[in-house]
Amino acid sequence: MTIVAAADGSALGNPGPAGWAWYVDDSCWAAGGWPHGTNNMGELMAVVDLLEQTEAAGLAGEPLKVLCDSQYVINTVTKWIPGWKRKGWRKADGKPVQNLELVQRLDELVAGRNVVFEWVKGHAGHELNEAADLRARAVATAYQRKSAAIPTGPGWAGAAMPGADASAKASPARAVAPADPEPALFDAAPLRDEPATDEETVVRLETSLLTAEVRADASRLAELLHPNFEEIGASGRLWDRDTTIQALTSSPAADAELSAVLGVSRVASDALLVVFETSGSRGLARRSSLWVRTASGWKLRFHQGTPAV
């Protein structure tokens, strides 16, 4: 019989307070996190813990289907790891693989097991995905609030679960605060990824969109791009949200980095215009982005980039 579980990660600010969770049903799930991490670290850790617990419960021989909304995790396991290993755990551009400890542990755990990964659209009402997301975000929220009430879950029946101290020593990414049995965090108010100011928030989010990790993660891109997102490229082509996500995830390697923020202007109470420069293999470019605040956080509504002359 195939085991079906959803795995998800969450980071408030990305990086920031972070959580991970996997979920089978209300009696079989686990979660954890750390005070500072990335969304992709959470996505990886959720799958690592799921594989470890099913193995500890004597179920390594059972088929396992992992539901992920992270293309980063799926591509890591099914496409990228063999090439990274051949290159000494370096990417095609020669840079070290990020989250290496988690990636190597994941590689060890899937070896010899019947594990299938299936992509599901995040934040789209999928029952198992929503349950995992809720728990991952609850942990991230607890770290954000410096709360001792970390909902770690019952885990897998029959799996030997180390205590928080032992777990933290075994893998820093699994570290969790002492648990409180009261699951108050599941009733928490909607989160908003805001550090000190709105301006700092949108600059941080804009910077994250230039990283390969975020560009490879369709679910994270869907969180950041407004449903009506549009971009005018250097060629004059108009891109919409779906074609942008498809283009970025198919070729996520970042070829530019933010070199200077020229200004952040508030054009409306819930709208900020960011003007900045990027530098990369194609030279210097000047860019502008319009970010709008929605009920679920800041979203990129419009972007335009022009090569600097």
SVG drawing of the C-alpha trace seen along z (x, -y; Angstrom):
<svg xmlns="http://www.w3.org/2000/svg" viewBox="-9 -58 43 61">
<polyline fill="none" stroke="black" stroke-width="0.4" points="0.0,0.0 1.4,-3.4 2.0,-5.9 0.9,-9.4 2.2,-12.5 2.5,-16.2 5.7,-18.1 6.1,-21.8 8.3,-24.6 7.8,-28.2 10.1,-31.2 8.8,-34.6 10.9,-37.1 12.9,-34.3 15.3,-34.2 13.8,-34.6 12.0,-32.5 11.3,-29.2 9.3,-26.0 8.8,-22.7 6.1,-20.0 4.9,-16.8 1.3,-15.6 -0.5,-12.3 -3.6,-12.9 -4.4,-14.5 -2.9,-11.6 0.3,-11.4 2.3,-14.5 5.4,-16.3 6.8,-19.8 9.9,-21.7 12.0,-24.7 14.6,-27.2 14.9,-30.9 16.5,-31.8 16.3,-29.9 15.0,-29.9 11.8,-28.5 13.9,-25.9 15.6,-24.7 12.2,-24.0 11.0,-22.2 14.0,-20.0 13.9,-19.3 10.2,-18.3 11.0,-15.5 14.2,-14.5 12.2,-14.0 9.4,-12.2 11.9,-9.7 13.7,-9.3 10.6,-8.7 9.1,-6.2 12.4,-4.4 12.6,-4.4 9.0,-2.9 10.1,0.0 8.4,-1.3 11.4,-1.8 10.1,1.0 6.7,-0.6 6.1,-2.8 6.0,-6.4 4.4,-9.3 5.5,-12.8 3.3,-15.7 5.4,-18.9 4.6,-22.4 8.3,-23.0 9.9,-22.4 13.2,-23.1 12.9,-19.9 11.5,-17.8 14.3,-19.0 16.9,-18.5 16.0,-14.8 15.0,-13.9 17.4,-16.0 20.2,-17.9 21.8,-15.6 23.6,-13.3 25.3,-16.2 26.1,-17.9 27.8,-14.8 29.9,-14.4 31.1,-17.9 32.0,-17.4 28.8,-18.9 29.1,-22.0 26.5,-23.5 27.0,-24.0 28.3,-27.5 31.0,-26.1 29.4,-27.5 28.9,-25.2 25.5,-23.6 23.3,-25.4 21.8,-23.6 24.4,-20.9 23.9,-19.0 20.2,-18.6 20.7,-17.7 23.3,-15.0 21.1,-13.6 18.1,-13.5 20.3,-11.7 21.2,-9.1 17.6,-8.5 16.0,-8.1 18.7,-5.6 17.1,-2.2 13.6,-3.3 10.5,-3.5 9.8,-7.2 7.8,-9.2 7.5,-13.0 4.4,-14.7 4.0,-18.4 0.9,-20.0 0.0,-23.7 0.5,-25.5 -2.2,-27.6 -4.8,-26.2 -7.0,-24.2 -5.2,-20.9 -6.2,-19.3 -2.9,-17.6 -0.7,-20.5 -2.8,-23.0 -2.5,-21.0 1.3,-20.8 1.6,-24.5 -0.5,-25.4 1.8,-23.5 5.0,-24.8 3.8,-28.4 2.7,-27.8 6.3,-26.9 7.7,-29.8 5.3,-32.1 6.3,-30.7 9.9,-31.5 9.0,-35.0 7.1,-35.6 9.8,-33.9 7.1,-31.6 7.8,-28.3 4.6,-26.9 6.1,-25.0 3.6,-22.5 5.9,-19.5 3.2,-16.9 2.7,-13.3 5.2,-12.0 5.0,-8.6 3.8,-5.8 6.6,-3.4 9.4,-5.8 12.0,-6.5 11.8,-10.2 14.8,-12.0 14.3,-14.8 14.8,-18.4 18.4,-18.5 19.5,-15.3 17.7,-16.3 19.4,-19.7 22.9,-18.0 22.2,-15.6 21.1,-18.3 20.9,-22.0 18.1,-22.3 15.9,-20.0 16.2,-22.1 13.0,-22.9 12.1,-24.8 10.5,-23.0 7.0,-22.0 3.8,-23.2 0.8,-20.8 -1.6,-23.7 -2.0,-24.2 -2.9,-27.9 -0.8,-28.7 -3.2,-27.1 -5.6,-29.9 -3.0,-32.6 -3.9,-35.6 -2.8,-35.8 0.9,-36.5 2.6,-39.4 6.3,-39.2 7.4,-42.6 10.7,-43.4 11.2,-46.9 9.6,-48.9 7.6,-48.4 10.5,-49.7 12.9,-47.1 10.3,-44.4 9.9,-45.0 13.7,-45.4 14.2,-42.1 11.5,-40.4 12.9,-42.0 16.3,-40.7 15.0,-37.2 13.5,-37.1 17.1,-37.4 18.1,-34.1 18.2,-30.7 16.4,-29.1 13.4,-31.3 13.3,-31.3 13.3,-27.5 10.4,-27.3 7.0,-27.8 5.1,-28.0 7.3,-30.7 7.0,-32.7 3.3,-32.3 3.3,-33.8 5.4,-36.8 3.8,-37.7 0.4,-39.4 -2.3,-37.4 -2.3,-40.3 1.5,-40.6 2.9,-42.0 6.5,-42.6 7.9,-44.5 11.1,-42.9 14.1,-44.5 12.9,-43.4 9.5,-45.1 7.7,-41.8 4.8,-41.8 4.9,-38.9 2.1,-37.8 2.3,-35.9 2.0,-32.4 4.5,-32.8 7.0,-34.4 6.7,-31.6 7.1,-29.0 10.2,-30.8 11.9,-31.3 11.4,-27.7 12.6,-26.2 15.8,-28.3 16.2,-29.4 20.0,-30.2 20.3,-33.9 22.5,-35.9 22.2,-39.2 22.4,-40.5 21.1,-43.7 24.0,-46.2 22.2,-49.4 18.8,-50.6 18.2,-54.0 15.0,-54.7 11.8,-53.4 8.8,-55.7 5.3,-55.3 2.9,-56.0 -0.2,-55.0 -0.9,-53.8 -0.4,-50.2 1.9,-50.6 5.7,-51.1 7.8,-51.8 11.3,-50.3 14.0,-51.6 17.3,-49.7 20.2,-48.5 21.4,-45.0 24.7,-43.8 25.5,-40.5 26.7,-38.7 24.5,-40.9 25.9,-44.1 24.3,-46.8 20.5,-47.2 18.1,-49.7 14.9,-48.3 11.6,-49.4 9.1,-47.3 5.7,-48.2 4.8,-46.3 1.3,-46.3 0.2,-45.1 -2.6,-42.5 -4.3,-40.6 -1.6,-37.9 1.4,-40.2 3.4,-42.3 3.0,-41.2 4.9,-42.3 2.4,-43.9 4.6,-45.3 8.3,-45.1 10.4,-46.6 14.1,-46.4 16.2,-48.4 19.9,-47.9 22.0,-50.8 23.9,-52.7"/>
</svg>
